[in-house]
Amino acid sequence: MADQQTTVAPGTEVLPDSEVLEDELPSEVASPDVPWQVVVWNDPVNLMSYVAMVFRKVLGHPKATAHKLMMQVHEMGKAVVAHGTREKCEADCSRLHAHGLWATMEKAGR
């Protein structure tokens, strides 16, 4: 096999393909392992009983958990109602929006 020749500008350092400098890597690399969470925010429109029903129907929470999360939304202004992969949280947010709730998602641990 013939050697490949590469033309490089004078003064330019050439690294083998296997070497990558750390400062050339993106500062934040998306990882499928990063957990995400869905936050539901309080609003002046939806009844508390409706919010608890949506938590049960859409997210599959048991009645007691749904009530506890609804009270947290009501009293504290927000509650983390679901967590998982980014794709799962995006789907949960979309389904909550379709039911009229104000939901956002963020990386877990914030």
C-alpha positions in Angstrom: 0.0 0.0 0.0 1.4 3.4 -0.9 2.1 6.0 1.7 -0.4 8.9 1.7 1.2 12.3 1.6 -0.6 15.3 3.3 0.2 18.9 2.5 0.4 20.9 5.7 1.0 24.6 6.1 4.4 25.4 7.6 4.4 25.7 11.4 1.3 23.5 11.7 1.5 20.5 14.1 0.0 17.3 12.7 -1.4 14.9 15.3 -2.1 11.2 14.5 -5.9 10.5 14.1 -6.0 8.8 17.5 -4.9 11.9 19.4 -7.5 14.5 20.3 -6.6 17.5 22.4 -9.0 18.0 25.4 -9.5 21.7 24.7 -10.8 20.7 21.2 -13.6 18.7 22.7 -17.0 20.3 23.1 -17.5 21.8 26.5 -20.8 19.8 27.0 -21.3 16.5 25.4 -24.9 15.1 25.4 -25.1 11.8 27.1 -28.0 9.4 27.1 -27.2 8.6 30.7 -27.9 12.1 31.9 -31.2 12.0 33.9 -33.9 14.6 33.1 -36.9 15.6 35.1 -40.3 17.1 34.4 -41.5 20.0 36.5 -45.2 21.1 36.7 -45.8 24.7 37.7 -48.7 26.1 39.5 -51.3 28.0 37.4 -54.5 29.9 38.3 -56.6 28.0 35.8 -56.7 24.3 36.6 -58.6 22.8 39.5 -56.5 20.8 42.0 -58.7 17.7 41.4 -58.1 18.0 37.7 -54.3 18.3 38.1 -54.2 15.1 40.4 -56.4 13.3 37.8 -53.9 14.2 35.0 -51.0 13.0 37.1 -52.8 9.6 37.5 -54.0 9.3 33.9 -51.0 10.7 32.0 -48.1 9.7 34.3 -49.5 6.6 35.9 -49.1 7.8 39.5 -51.1 6.1 42.2 -53.8 8.2 43.8 -51.8 9.1 46.9 -48.7 10.1 45.0 -50.8 12.2 42.5 -52.5 14.0 45.4 -49.1 14.6 47.1 -47.6 16.1 44.0 -50.7 18.2 43.3 -50.4 19.7 46.8 -46.7 20.4 46.3 -47.5 22.2 43.0 -50.3 24.2 44.8 -48.3 25.1 47.9 -44.8 25.4 46.6 -45.5 26.6 43.1 -43.9 23.6 41.4 -43.2 19.8 41.7 -41.0 17.3 39.9 -43.6 14.8 38.6 -41.5 12.5 36.4 -37.9 11.7 35.4 -36.0 9.6 33.0 -34.3 10.0 29.6 -34.6 13.2 27.7 -36.9 11.6 25.1 -39.2 10.3 27.8 -39.4 13.7 29.5 -40.1 15.4 26.2 -43.0 13.0 25.6 -44.3 13.5 29.2 -44.1 17.3 28.8 -46.0 17.2 25.6 -48.7 15.0 27.0 -49.1 17.3 30.1 -49.3 20.4 27.7 -52.0 18.6 25.8 -54.0 18.4 29.1 -53.5 22.1 29.8 -50.8 21.9 32.4 -47.7 24.1 32.5 -44.8 21.7 32.4 -41.1 22.1 31.7 -38.1 19.8 31.7 -34.6 20.2 33.0 -31.5 18.2 33.8 -32.0 16.5 37.1 -30.1 17.9 40.1 -30.9 21.5 39.4 
